[in-house]
Amino acid sequence: MIQFHHVFMTYQHEFKALRDIDLNIERGEFVMITGPSGAGKSTLIRLISREILPTRGQIIIFEQNIAKLKPRQLPLYRRRIGVVFQDFRLLYDRTASENVALTLRILGHGGRTMTREVNQALGRVGLQKKKNQKPWHLSGGEMQRVVLARAIVHDPPLLLADEPTGNLDFATGWEMMQLLKQVTDTGTTVICTTHNLNFIQKMRKRTLFLDKGILRGERNRVHGA
């Protein structure tokens, strides 16, 4: 589903964020990416979401070289991806339901179908009873659940979570990791960056170790993946 072939990413001032990355991620995998600050974790996520292009190498996702996507093809590509941000990026003057519905409105959905899909997404993250609350009245963990509901409401085949537990305490963060695991149970591929080694040990999922832009190794890879 996702293939990196000798991918390099160099920013201005010749800072090498990624160096010669070869990587294959299968459909339905839960992959964790860890490493110190500046290791290249967020750069990897930004490449997959096609926010940036690699300096060298090829990235094949959904059987297409994403560097060759034309501007008119980008919206369709990104509709197949859900993103969970560490800093929430919610609209604080809208309710939880309205924040989740925003994804569907952008995709052109409306009416009773949209209402049903929003309620289902909030139910999956345990927030149906707070669907009419605005973010100001929610805890950090609840806001992150709204972000997750917004990311999965359109059932994307790929979910990117960039440090989704970074602003949460351990117990709340662990709940979020379990919700992400449930997303993969429906067949969605999940890629999650984290600094938290406790979560990595407890999840026992395939883990990639980045350091100074180099893929140093991995563990718990499923046989055949």
N, C-alpha and C positions, 0 to 999 in steps of 0.2 A: 504493500500500500504506500509506504514511504521509503524512498531510496536516496541516499546521499552517495555521490560518486566523486571522491577526491575534491571535496568542497573546502575552499578557503574563503575567509571573509576578512578583509583588511579595511579598516576605517582610515580617516584622515590622520595625518602625521605618522602613517605607516604602522599603526597599532594593529597587530594581527589578533583578531578576536577568535578566529577558528583556523585550524591548520590541518589540512589534508584529512577531512572527516569522511570515513566510509561507514555507512550505516544502513540497516534494513529493518523496518518495523512492519509487522504483519497486521492485517485487519483484526480488530478485537483485542489487541494487546494492551496491557497497562504498563507503560514504561515510565520510570522515574529517572530524572536527571539531576545529579548533584555535583558539587564542587565548590571551591571557595569563591568569594566575590571576584568578578572579573574573569571567571573561568570560561565564559562563553555560553552559559545556559540560556540567558534571555536572547542572545543573538540567534541561537538555534531556533527558538520559538518564533522569532521575528522572520526568519527565513522561511519557515514552514507556512506562516500566515501570509507570506509574500509582501510583508511591509518593506523588506529590503531584498536586494538581489546579491547572490554570491559574487565575489571577485573572480573566482575560478571554480570550475567543477559544475556538475549537474545535480539537480534535485528533481526527482520524479515522484509526483504525488497524484493519486487517482489516475495512474497510467499516462500522465502527461508531464512534459518538461515545463515546470511552472515559470521558468525564466522567459519562455517564448509565448506566454499568454499575452494576448492583445488587451489593451485597456478595456474594451467592451466585454472581454471574457472574465475580467477580474471579479466583478460583482457575483457572477454565477459561481465562480470558484469559492469565494469567501462564504457563500450561503451554505456550503457543505462543511463549514468549520464553526464550532462554538468556542468561545474564549472566556476564561475565568481570570479576572484581574485581581491582583493583590490589593489595589487601592479602590476596589468596588466600582467606581465610575457610574454610580446611580444618579438618577434625577431626584433630588431631594424634595421637590415640590409635587412629586407623583407618588401614588401608592405602590405597594409591592406588585399588585396586579398590573398596574399601568406600566411599570418598569419592565415587567416580563413581556407584556403585550407589544412593547416597542419593537422587539425583534420581528414579530409577525406582521406588524404594520409596515415595516420596511420591506418585507417580502410580499406585500400586497394582500395579506389576509384580512378578514373582517367578519363581523356578525357573530352568530352563535357558535360557529366553528372555532373562531378565535377565542371566545370566552371559555369554551370547553377545554381547548388546548392549554390555555393559561392556568386554569384550575388544576388540570392534570399535572402540569409541571410543578406548580407550587405544592401539590400533594406529594409528589415524589421526594421533595426536600423537607416535608413536614411543616409547611407554612400556610396551609389552607385557612386556618383560623385567624391569620394575621394578614390576609390578602388586602385588606382595606387600610392597613397601617402605612404611614409614610416612613421612610428610612430613619428620620429623626427619632422615632419611637421604637426602633428595633435595636437589638444588641449587635455587636460586631459580627458574631457568629450568624445571626439571623440575616444581616445584610449580605454576608457572603453566600448564604443559601439563596437569597433572591438573585444574586449574580449567577449562581449555578443554574437556577431555574430559567433565567433569561438565556443562558448559553445552550440549554438542551431543549427548549420548548419546541424547536423545529426539527428535533431528532437528527442532528448532524452526524455523519459517519465518523467525524474526527473532533475531539475535544482537546483544547490546549489549556493547561492550567499553570500559570506562571507564578510561583510562590503563593498558592492560594491560602496557605495557613500562616503566612508571614506576620500578619497582624492579629493572630488569634492565640489564646492560651492553649496549653497542651491538650486539655480535654476537648475543647471546642474544635481545635485543629484536627484531632483524631476523628471526631464525628464527620468533619468535612472529608477526610480521606476515605472513610467508609462510604460516604455518599458517592464519591468519585468511583470507587470500586463497583458500586451498584450500577453505575452508568455503563461500565464495560460488560456487565452481565447481560445488557440488552444488545451487545454486539458493536458498540461504539469503541473506537480506538481512543485511548486516553494517554496523553503525554503530560507529565507533571514535573515541574522543577521544584526542588526543595533543598534547604540547608539542614533540615532536621533529620539527623541520623537515627533518632529513635523511631521515627515514622518509617524510615527505610527498612530498619531491622524488623519492625512489627508487620509491615505490609508483605514482605517477602516476594516482591515483584521484581521483574527485570529492571536493573539499575545500571545506568551509564555514569561513569566517573570522568568528569572533565577537569582539566587543570591547564591554565595558560593557553586555552584554545585547542588543546590536544586531548583526544579521547584516549584516556589512560587504560581503560579496561571496563569490564562489566561483569555482573553476576546475576544468577537466577534466570538466565535466559532459557525460555521454553525450547525444548528440543524441536528442531525443524523450523524455528522462527528466524 
